[in-house]
């Protein structure tokens, strides 16, 4: 149904007509065109990710060294994984790394993003890029560089000696007490830049009028940050937690290129044992079982993060509806 809108004089507005519906055949053709663009990426993902995962699941039920005929062992490999005290200790180290690879980077990223959103100085863009630089460097390069920094004659110990604290100097990644947190701080240095960039993007999307209203109500910088900025960044915090938690639990490059899991087993993580079982002991079935178990643990932790983020979002939505 169309109507004419009458104006003064003899002018008349042309009536608006509804857009013609897209025929089903043309809509289906558009869908197939979209799938055609996605097909190369899907094929690549299927061949190099999905198929290896399925093969790992299959091999995990066999005693296989990569050369001889595989023999069926059922769940024996998984039982060995769950009963091996060394593997449980390595999993504990991974959960310690969650503090350094996830919690600390998120906190530092929030602090830096909050400061940068309020400070207007010349060269701030270059400063942000410099802080993000560790995220784009190869983890092997980072590990080798930090191995030199932690050396007994490295910059950290030289600085301690220069200020009269030479008694604190040590081989940081060669000491049983300091090796694990030292390797963890390398992960903190890598990951905080990613969190900072995510949070800066989230802050840019927050309505400026909300900050103006908070300032009119007398909120200071700290109150404004914790009452407005942090709650508004909850989606970005969840994404940052997922990325950093995944990186912490699958960590291999940094540990292997700094300590090889040592001294002793003080920095071993499950991924180190996966490598040793597969390429040194040639027990590929056990390595596959450990890799699948590690994947399940990672998915479980990520699921908990998503669940907590969803519950908080739902509580925040209910509070907003009650307030309105």
Beta strands, then each sheet from edge to edge (+ up, - down):
strand 1: 5-6
strand 2: 12-13
strand 3: 62-63
strand 4: 71-72
sheet 1: 1+ 2-
sheet 2: 3+ 4-
end
